[in-house]
Amino acid sequence: MIKRVAANGIDIAYDSFGPPSGRPLLLIMGLGAQLIQWDEGLCELLAEQGHHVVRFDNRDVGLSTHFHDHGVPEAGTPAPYTLNDLADDTVALMDVLGWTAAHLVGASMGGMVAQTLAIRHPKRVLTLTSIMSTTGPSVAPPTEAAMAVMAGQLPEDRDTAAEQAVTTWSVIGSPGYELDRDRIRQLAGQAYDRSFDPAGVARQMAAIVASGDRTEALAHVRVPTLVLHGEDDPLIPVVGGQATAAAIPGARLVTYPGMGHDLPRELWPEFVAEITKLTDSIQA
């Protein structure tokens, strides 16, 4: 069941899996992606391994607060907010949940938010897992094909949004695994129904750019860190994961042939095993 709570001056929508007595595990999604992009099946697998799993909508997506008054950011103007604000939103949600600290798992922009949180609020982080992410916007530029599909024309309706999602994931998804077109259409339609706000995605993108490179700051992170990345990711190439692991002392890097910029169902058991190994090593 989706809940909405006040945190850091905004409303944040979230839901959870597993018993509250489990190890606190917070899932942070990427650019323009809603909490539903953390598939319920993956969340349940993590819960089965003793985690209390929470997934949520970042600001400007889904059912959390949208900053409509800021419109679409224009070049040369300050971003309405930065990744610092997204990290602080996440900490405020943890406060509402009663979590003094949590295991963080962030995908893509969510990995950037998790990294930023570990930098800004190190005592609130038990472990850090950064998936298909990077240390800064210029470290791992996308391929031309990925850039083109991400900059495509905005859909005019729900059906068009679903078909464009299939086109997008056929380019940036995992070439080594079969594309589940029906599931992609279903999720895209569900996301459209929950909230369709391209300007919000643009504001998140502005936050990424405005936040710059984290390499120097990540050198001071001392929490146990896992970096997962696809070797065939065209949106954030594997060099982004390599740079993240190199920046954080003691980080463990695991890469997957055939994985692109998504979370293939076939790899869920491996993701869960790696994350559980990390969280098992720390007592909250």
N, C-alpha and C positions, 0 to 999 in steps of 0.2 A: 504494500500500500504506500502510495506517495504521500509524503508529509512535506509541509512548507513551514520553515521556521525563520525568525528574524535573526540575522547574524551580520555583523560588520556594517550595519546600516542598510542592508538589503534583505530580501527574502530569498532563501535557498531551498530548492526542492530536492528531496532525497528519498531513497528507500534502503532497506537492509535485508541481509540474509544471514542465517545462522543465529545461534544463541548469543545474548548480550554478554555472557561469560567468556566468549571466545576471544582470541587475540584480535585487537582492533586493527582492521585493515581498511584503508580508505582508497578508493579507486577514483582517479582524476582523469577525465577524458580530454580529448584534443580539440583543435580548432573547429568551431562550429558544430561539434559533436555533442549530442545529448546523452544523458545517463543510459538510455536504452542501447547505446552502442557497446556498452559492457553487457554482453549477452547474458541472460539469466542463467543459461546452462553453465557458463564459465564462473559466474558468481556462486552458483550452487556447489560446483566442484571445490572452489576455494573454501566455502563454508564447511564442507565435509571434512576438510583438513584442520578444523579447529579454529577457523577465523570467524569473527563477527564482521561481515563485509558490508560496507556502506558505499553506495555509488550516488552521485549527485550531479545536478545541472550547474555548470559554471554560470557566472553572471553573463547576461546577453544571449543565453540559449535556453531552450526548453521552457520550463515553468518557473525558473528563477527570475529575478528582476532584470528587466531590459532597460538600457539607457537610451530610450528613444529620443529624448530631447537633444542628444548629441549628434544625431544624424550620422551620415557617412563621413569619416575623417578625411580632411583634405590635405594634400601634400604640403608640407611646410608648416602645418599647424600642430600644436601639442596633442598627443594622444589623450583621449578622455580618461584613461587609466593605464596602468602598466601591469606586468606580471607580479609586481609586489602586492598590488591590490588583490589579485586573484589568490595569491598565497595567503594573504591576510584573511580573505573570505574563508579559505579552507580551515585556518586555525580557529576562526570564530565558529564555524560549524562544529569543529572538535569540541569547543567549549560547551556548545549546546548539548552535544552527545555525552558530555561528562568525561571525555577522554583527555587525560593529561598529556599523553603522547600516543602515537599511532605508527603502524607500518604503512608507508606510502607507496602506492603503485600508480605511476602516471604514464599515459600513452601520448606520444607526439607532443602537442602543446602541453598536455597534462604532465608529461615528463619535465618540461621546462618549469611548470608551476611547482612540481615536487622538488626540483633542484633548488628553486628560489626559496621555498619554505625551509629546506634544510640549511640554507645560507642564513636566512633571517631569523629563524626560530629553531635552532639546533636541538634544544632540549625537548621540543615537541615531536621529534622524529626518532622512532625506534630503529627502523631500517628504511632504505630508499631503493625502490626498483624503478628504473627509467627505461621505458620501452619505446623503440623507434623514435628517439628524440635526439637532441643535440645541445651543444653548449651555447649556441648563438645563431642568429639568422643567416650569417654569411659563411658559416663553417662547412655546411653540407648543402649546397644549392641543389634544387630539384633539376631533373632532366627537362629538356624542352617539351617533351610529350606530356610530362606531369604538369608543367606550368600551363600548357595550353588547355588541358582538360579542367584544371582548377579555375581557370579564368573564363570558362564557358558562359554562354548566355543564361540568364536567370530563367528558371522554369515559370510557366504561366499558370500552371494548375497542379493538382496533386498527381495526376497520371504522368504528366511531363516530368515532375520531380522524381518520380519512381524510375522512369526510363533513363533520365540523366544520371541517376545514381549508379545504375548498371554500367553505363558508359564510363563514368568516372572510375569505378572500382575495377573495371576491366583493364584500365591503364595503370592505376597505382597499386592495385592489389597484388596478390602473390601468384607469380607465374608458375610456381611449382605445385600449386594446388587448384582443384576445381573450383570455379566461381559459382557460388550458390545464388543464382539470379533471383529466384523466388524469394529467398530470405532478404536479399538486398532491397527488392521492391517493397516487401512488407515493412522493413525498418524505415525506409525512406517515406512511405506513406504515413506511418505512425509518427515520424518526426515532423512531417508537414502538418499533421493534425494537431500535434502538441504545440508547435510554434514554428512559423516560417518568418525569419527575420534576417535577410541577407545583410542589412546594415549592422546588425549585431555581430555577425561574423567578421565584417570589415573592421569593427572596433576592436575585436580580439586580435586581429592581424596587426593592427596599429600598435597594440600593447606589446606584441612580440618584438616588433621592429624597434620600438622605443626603449625596450629593456636592454638591448645590446648584448654583449658577450659576457658569459659567466665564468669563463675559464679560470681567471685569477682568483675569484671568490670561491670557486669549487675546490681549490687547493686546500682550503681550510676546513672542508667538511670532514667529519670524523665518524660518521655513522656507517655501519655496514651497508654496502651498496652493491646492487646487482644491475647490470646493463644488458638488456635483451634487444637484439636488432636483426632485421632481415638482411641477408646478403644481396637481395635483389630489390631493395626498396628504391623506387625512382623519385619519391617525394622528399624524403630525408635519407639520402644514401648512407650506407653503412659507415662511412667515415664519420658521420655524426655520432654514432654509438661509440666508435673507437675513440673519438675526441673526449666524449663524456667519461669513459672508463679511464682514459689517461689523465684526466684532470682531477679525479677524485682518488685520493690515496687509498690503496687496497681494494679498489672496485674490481668486481669479477665481471668479465665480458663473455657473453654467450651469443653467438651468431647462428643463423639458420639459413642454409641454402634453400632457394626457392621461395622464401618469405619476402613479401613486399610490404606495403604500408597498411597492413591490416593484421588481424589476429586469426589465422586459419584454425578452424575447428580441430583439424588433425594434430595441431601443435598444442592444444589446450593442456593435455596431460603433462607435457614437458614444461610449459609455463608454470603450471600449478606446482609441479615437483620442485622447480628451481626457487619459486617464491616461498614455498613452505620450508624448504631447507634453510633459507635465509631467516625467516621469521621464527623458526624453531630454535635458532641459535641465540635468541634474545628473550629475556624475561621482562614483561612489562612491569 
